[in-house]
Amino acid sequence: MPTSDRRPRSLSARLVVGSALLALVVAAAFGVLVFAVTTLDDATKRERHTKAVTAETLRLERLVLDLDTGLRGFVLTGKGDLLAPWTSARAALPKSLRDFQQLASTTAGERRRAVPPQRDKHSSARKEHNSSPPSATISPTSSRLRALSRPPGRRPRSADPTRRSQPLSPA
């Protein structure tokens, strides 16, 4: 049997190697825990942000529904007091849109995409946005009856480009 040239390690050398390995395992476990806590904190922040965006989206949806409800109530009945939801929603909508844009866009690129393009002051969309509630000069009842009396699929007079503008006849 060949004799080995290796000397048996001393107890202190074995303890140093064991302690170094144990320290390495503890450091690795600590690093994994720090990573897990950081990841959990990021997930919590993202969840909180998502909840805020969702809440603001629901608020915008409620405002749009109030706009629709108020306008529909006024058009169907002609009563100005039914415009209260429309008026309050119209007043609250710009602030809610700004809040939503601020919440929903977290990077500069998203902010640029979230801001609607500016239209010139003569744009029909801008005029519609800045218009006041429907005028009471046209009776909502008569316009509703006119719309209901039209055969299905027929365009209203204003949409027919071949017709000349004629004053509305009382219905």
Secondary structure, DSSP 8 states (H G I E B T S, - for coil): ----------HHHHHHHHHHHHHHHHHHHHHHHHHHHHHHHHHHHHHHHHHHHHHHHHHHHHHHHHHHHHHHHHHHH--GGGGHHHHHHHHHHHHHHHHHHHHH--SHHHHHHHS-----TT-HHHHHHH--S--TTS-HHHHHHHHHHS-TT---GGG-TTS--------
